[in-house]
Amino acid sequence: MASTSSRTLRLLSLFQARTYWPGTELAERLGVSARTLRRDIDRLRELGYPVEARRGVDGGYRLASGAAMPPLVIDDEEAVALAVGLHAATQGAVEGIAEPSVRVLAKVVRVMPARLRRRVEALRTMTVPASWDGPAGAGVDPAVLTTVAMACRDGERLRFRHTRSDGRESDRHTEPHRLVCLGRRWYLVAYDLTRHDWRSFRVDRITAPRGDGTRFRPRDLPAADAAAFVRAGLDEQPRAYRVEVLVDAPAAAVRERIGRWGTAEEAGAGRCRLRMTADSLDWPIMVLGGLGAGFRVLDPPELRDRVHEWGARFGRA
């Protein structure tokens, strides 16, 4: 059984994740009896946290509102994820939060244990920001991300398992160069020692990364920087769908909303022809939905069916 102090911190962490907990479930999460749980709740109250109890068969506990914010209790991966999110916010993706994010990031990093500060600092210094908009980090394991970042920083050769888009897996031995946060993804730019060429790898498709202890001298990257290298590689990839849509909005307005994700050409008074390429039909639908204008799908036919599916789903909601 965990010590009293560690259970107290665990209790605070659980109440931060969810305000109300049934008593039986809370006791199971802590691995204690109902009697021990009551003692732990009393200890929280003695520390000034107003925990309310609800009696009965379905009784439980909730942390009352209006109290001073308890100290944050987060694990290593949550701490790294918090720092990654704050670092992304400092790039000014959302208007008005860059400066506060810098201040909060400084406070968070200052109180981190040394082992976490090293991971976060490696991630910060080894990441090349890019200018495509969108939430970053989809599906990325923070432990994988920071392991790769530290290998980049330390100039240590890195081995990992990589899964291609078609599902095929391969073992890679690389000299990691930089991480690139681009659009909704993280990419590793590295020199592939097996294929004797530069490659970019999606980090969400990397598993079991590990340094082999071998240091290397950095090679010259065949691009202006790592972000340019990743962009060039993405532009050369074949896309599954070529989308063409007639939008009831001027081309200039559409270009301003979608950036480089498509091309818009005038097609009459107040209308434009929008062309995009995509691996999935859901992505163009999200783009079109964000335009705030009517549209008519010209190609491919299956996109029309998918739009109807989305419309029916939103209608039911």
Secondary structure as a PSIPRED ss2 file (coil, helix, strand):
# PSIPRED VFORMAT (PSIPRED V4.0)

   1 M C   1.000  0.000  0.000
   2 A C   1.000  0.000  0.000
   3 S C   1.000  0.000  0.000
   4 T H   0.000  1.000  0.000
   5 S H   0.000  1.000  0.000
   6 S H   0.000  1.000  0.000
   7 R H   0.000  1.000  0.000
   8 T H   0.000  1.000  0.000
   9 L H   0.000  1.000  0.000
  10 R H   0.000  1.000  0.000
  11 L H   0.000  1.000  0.000
  12 L H   0.000  1.000  0.000
  13 S H   0.000  1.000  0.000
  14 L H   0.000  1.000  0.000
  15 F H   0.000  1.000  0.000
  16 Q H   0.000  1.000  0.000
  17 A H   0.000  1.000  0.000
  18 R C   1.000  0.000  0.000
  19 T C   1.000  0.000  0.000
  20 Y E   0.000  0.000  1.000
  21 W E   0.000  0.000  1.000
  22 P E   0.000  0.000  1.000
  23 G H   0.000  1.000  0.000
  24 T H   0.000  1.000  0.000
  25 E H   0.000  1.000  0.000
  26 L H   0.000  1.000  0.000
  27 A H   0.000  1.000  0.000
  28 E H   0.000  1.000  0.000
  29 R H   0.000  1.000  0.000
  30 L H   0.000  1.000  0.000
  31 G C   1.000  0.000  0.000
  32 V C   1.000  0.000  0.000
  33 S C   1.000  0.000  0.000
  34 A H   0.000  1.000  0.000
  35 R H   0.000  1.000  0.000
  36 T H   0.000  1.000  0.000
  37 L H   0.000  1.000  0.000
  38 R H   0.000  1.000  0.000
  39 R H   0.000  1.000  0.000
  40 D H   0.000  1.000  0.000
  41 I H   0.000  1.000  0.000
  42 D H   0.000  1.000  0.000
  43 R H   0.000  1.000  0.000
  44 L H   0.000  1.000  0.000
  45 R H   0.000  1.000  0.000
  46 E H   0.000  1.000  0.000
  47 L C   1.000  0.000  0.000
  48 G C   1.000  0.000  0.000
  49 Y C   1.000  0.000  0.000
  50 P C   1.000  0.000  0.000
  51 V E   0.000  0.000  1.000
  52 E E   0.000  0.000  1.000
  53 A E   0.000  0.000  1.000
  54 R E   0.000  0.000  1.000
  55 R C   1.000  0.000  0.000
  56 G C   1.000  0.000  0.000
  57 V C   1.000  0.000  0.000
  58 D C   1.000  0.000  0.000
  59 G C   1.000  0.000  0.000
  60 G E   0.000  0.000  1.000
  61 Y E   0.000  0.000  1.000
  62 R E   0.000  0.000  1.000
  63 L E   0.000  0.000  1.000
  64 A C   1.000  0.000  0.000
  65 S C   1.000  0.000  0.000
  66 G C   1.000  0.000  0.000
  67 A C   1.000  0.000  0.000
  68 A C   1.000  0.000  0.000
  69 M C   1.000  0.000  0.000
  70 P C   1.000  0.000  0.000
  71 P C   1.000  0.000  0.000
  72 L C   1.000  0.000  0.000
  73 V C   1.000  0.000  0.000
  74 I C   1.000  0.000  0.000
  75 D C   1.000  0.000  0.000
  76 D H   0.000  1.000  0.000
  77 E H   0.000  1.000  0.000
  78 E H   0.000  1.000  0.000
  79 A H   0.000  1.000  0.000
  80 V H   0.000  1.000  0.000
  81 A H   0.000  1.000  0.000
  82 L H   0.000  1.000  0.000
  83 A H   0.000  1.000  0.000
  84 V H   0.000  1.000  0.000
  85 G H   0.000  1.000  0.000
  86 L H   0.000  1.000  0.000
  87 H H   0.000  1.000  0.000
  88 A H   0.000  1.000  0.000
  89 A H   0.000  1.000  0.000
  90 T C   1.000  0.000  0.000
  91 Q C   1.000  0.000  0.000
  92 G C   1.000  0.000  0.000
  93 A C   1.000  0.000  0.000
  94 V C   1.000  0.000  0.000
  95 E C   1.000  0.000  0.000
  96 G C   1.000  0.000  0.000
  97 I C   1.000  0.000  0.000
  98 A H   0.000  1.000  0.000
  99 E H   0.000  1.000  0.000
 100 P H   0.000  1.000  0.000
 101 S H   0.000  1.000  0.000
 102 V H   0.000  1.000  0.000
 103 R H   0.000  1.000  0.000
 104 V H   0.000  1.000  0.000
 105 L H   0.000  1.000  0.000
 106 A H   0.000  1.000  0.000
 107 K H   0.000  1.000  0.000
 108 V H   0.000  1.000  0.000
 109 V H   0.000  1.000  0.000
 110 R H   0.000  1.000  0.000
 111 V C   1.000  0.000  0.000
 112 M C   1.000  0.000  0.000
 113 P C   1.000  0.000  0.000
 114 A H   0.000  1.000  0.000
 115 R H   0.000  1.000  0.000
 116 L H   0.000  1.000  0.000
 117 R H   0.000  1.000  0.000
 118 R H   0.000  1.000  0.000
 119 R H   0.000  1.000  0.000
 120 V H   0.000  1.000  0.000
 121 E H   0.000  1.000  0.000
 122 A H   0.000  1.000  0.000
 123 L H   0.000  1.000  0.000
 124 R H   0.000  1.000  0.000
 125 T H   0.000  1.000  0.000
 126 M C   1.000  0.000  0.000
 127 T E   0.000  0.000  1.000
 128 V E   0.000  0.000  1.000
 129 P E   0.000  0.000  1.000
 130 A C   1.000  0.000  0.000
 131 S C   1.000  0.000  0.000
 132 W C   1.000  0.000  0.000
 133 D C   1.000  0.000  0.000
 134 G C   1.000  0.000  0.000
 135 P C   1.000  0.000  0.000
 136 A C   1.000  0.000  0.000
 137 G C   1.000  0.000  0.000
 138 A C   1.000  0.000  0.000
 139 G C   1.000  0.000  0.000
 140 V C   1.000  0.000  0.000
 141 D C   1.000  0.000  0.000
 142 P H   0.000  1.000  0.000
 143 A H   0.000  1.000  0.000
 144 V H   0.000  1.000  0.000
 145 L H   0.000  1.000  0.000
 146 T H   0.000  1.000  0.000
 147 T H   0.000  1.000  0.000
 148 V H   0.000  1.000  0.000
 149 A H   0.000  1.000  0.000
 150 M H   0.000  1.000  0.000
 151 A H   0.000  1.000  0.000
 152 C H   0.000  1.000  0.000
 153 R H   0.000  1.000  0.000
 154 D H   0.000  1.000  0.000
 155 G C   1.000  0.000  0.000
 156 E E   0.000  0.000  1.000
 157 R E   0.000  0.000  1.000
 158 L E   0.000  0.000  1.000
 159 R E   0.000  0.000  1.000
 160 F E   0.000  0.000  1.000
 161 R E   0.000  0.000  1.000
 162 H E   0.000  0.000  1.000
 163 T E   0.000  0.000  1.000
 164 R C   1.000  0.000  0.000
 165 S C   1.000  0.000  0.000
 166 D C   1.000  0.000  0.000
 167 G C   1.000  0.000  0.000
 168 R C   1.000  0.000  0.000
 169 E E   0.000  0.000  1.000
 170 S E   0.000  0.000  1.000
 171 D E   0.000  0.000  1.000
 172 R E   0.000  0.000  1.000
 173 H E   0.000  0.000  1.000
 174 T E   0.000  0.000  1.000
 175 E E   0.000  0.000  1.000
 176 P E   0.000  0.000  1.000
 177 H E   0.000  0.000  1.000
 178 R E   0.000  0.000  1.000
 179 L E   0.000  0.000  1.000
 180 V E   0.000  0.000  1.000
 181 C E   0.000  0.000  1.000
 182 L E   0.000  0.000  1.000
 183 G C   1.000  0.000  0.000
 184 R C   1.000  0.000  0.000
 185 R E   0.000  0.000  1.000
 186 W E   0.000  0.000  1.000
 187 Y E   0.000  0.000  1.000
 188 L E   0.000  0.000  1.000
 189 V E   0.000  0.000  1.000
 190 A E   0.000  0.000  1.000
 191 Y E   0.000  0.000  1.000
 192 D E   0.000  0.000  1.000
 193 L C   1.000  0.000  0.000
 194 T C   1.000  0.000  0.000
 195 R C   1.000  0.000  0.000
 196 H C   1.000  0.000  0.000
 197 D E   0.000  0.000  1.000
 198 W E   0.000  0.000  1.000
 199 R E   0.000  0.000  1.000
 200 S E   0.000  0.000  1.000
 201 F E   0.000  0.000  1.000
 202 R E   0.000  0.000  1.000
 203 V H   0.000  1.000  0.000
 204 D H   0.000  1.000  0.000
 205 R H   0.000  1.000  0.000
 206 I E   0.000  0.000  1.000
 207 T E   0.000  0.000  1.000
 208 A E   0.000  0.000  1.000
 209 P E   0.000  0.000  1.000
 210 R E   0.000  0.000  1.000
 211 G E   0.000  0.000  1.000
 212 D E   0.000  0.000  1.000
 213 G E   0.000  0.000  1.000
 214 T E   0.000  0.000  1.000
 215 R E   0.000  0.000  1.000
 216 F C   1.000  0.000  0.000
 217 R C   1.000  0.000  0.000
 218 P C   1.000  0.000  0.000
 219 R C   1.000  0.000  0.000
 220 D C   1.000  0.000  0.000
 221 L C   1.000  0.000  0.000
 222 P C   1.000  0.000  0.000
 223 A C   1.000  0.000  0.000
 224 A C   1.000  0.000  0.000
 225 D C   1.000  0.000  0.000
 226 A H   0.000  1.000  0.000
 227 A H   0.000  1.000  0.000
 228 A H   0.000  1.000  0.000
 229 F H   0.000  1.000  0.000
 230 V H   0.000  1.000  0.000
 231 R H   0.000  1.000  0.000
 232 A H   0.000  1.000  0.000
 233 G H   0.000  1.000  0.000
 234 L H   0.000  1.000  0.000
 235 D H   0.000  1.000  0.000
 236 E H   0.000  1.000  0.000
 237 Q C   1.000  0.000  0.000
 238 P C   1.000  0.000  0.000
 239 R C   1.000  0.000  0.000
 240 A C   1.000  0.000  0.000
 241 Y E   0.000  0.000  1.000
 242 R E   0.000  0.000  1.000
 243 V E   0.000  0.000  1.000
 244 E E   0.000  0.000  1.000
 245 V E   0.000  0.000  1.000
 246 L E   0.000  0.000  1.000
 247 V E   0.000  0.000  1.000
 248 D C   1.000  0.000  0.000
 249 A C   1.000  0.000  0.000
 250 P C   1.000  0.000  0.000
 251 A H   0.000  1.000  0.000
 252 A H   0.000  1.000  0.000
 253 A H   0.000  1.000  0.000
 254 V H   0.000  1.000  0.000
 255 R H   0.000  1.000  0.000
 256 E H   0.000  1.000  0.000
 257 R H   0.000  1.000  0.000
 258 I H   0.000  1.000  0.000
 259 G H   0.000  1.000  0.000
 260 R H   0.000  1.000  0.000
 261 W H   0.000  1.000  0.000
 262 G C   1.000  0.000  0.000
 263 T E   0.000  0.000  1.000
 264 A E   0.000  0.000  1.000
 265 E E   0.000  0.000  1.000
 266 E E   0.000  0.000  1.000
 267 A C   1.000  0.000  0.000
 268 G C   1.000  0.000  0.000
 269 A C   1.000  0.000  0.000
 270 G C   1.000  0.000  0.000
 271 R C   1.000  0.000  0.000
 272 C E   0.000  0.000  1.000
 273 R E   0.000  0.000  1.000
 274 L E   0.000  0.000  1.000
 275 R E   0.000  0.000  1.000
 276 M E   0.000  0.000  1.000
 277 T E   0.000  0.000  1.000
 278 A E   0.000  0.000  1.000
 279 D C   1.000  0.000  0.000
 280 S C   1.000  0.000  0.000
 281 L C   1.000  0.000  0.000
 282 D H   0.000  1.000  0.000
 283 W H   0.000  1.000  0.000
 284 P H   0.000  1.000  0.000
 285 I H   0.000  1.000  0.000
 286 M H   0.000  1.000  0.000
 287 V H   0.000  1.000  0.000
 288 L H   0.000  1.000  0.000
 289 G H   0.000  1.000  0.000
 290 G C   1.000  0.000  0.000
 291 L C   1.000  0.000  0.000
 292 G C   1.000  0.000  0.000
 293 A C   1.000  0.000  0.000
 294 G C   1.000  0.000  0.000
 295 F E   0.000  0.000  1.000
 296 R E   0.000  0.000  1.000
 297 V E   0.000  0.000  1.000
 298 L E   0.000  0.000  1.000
 299 D E   0.000  0.000  1.000
 300 P C   1.000  0.000  0.000
 301 P H   0.000  1.000  0.000
 302 E H   0.000  1.000  0.000
 303 L H   0.000  1.000  0.000
 304 R H   0.000  1.000  0.000
 305 D H   0.000  1.000  0.000
 306 R H   0.000  1.000  0.000
 307 V H   0.000  1.000  0.000
 308 H H   0.000  1.000  0.000
 309 E H   0.000  1.000  0.000
 310 W H   0.000  1.000  0.000
 311 G H   0.000  1.000  0.000
 312 A H   0.000  1.000  0.000
 313 R H   0.000  1.000  0.000
 314 F H   0.000  1.000  0.000
 315 G H   0.000  1.000  0.000
 316 R H   0.000  1.000  0.000
 317 A C   1.000  0.000  0.000
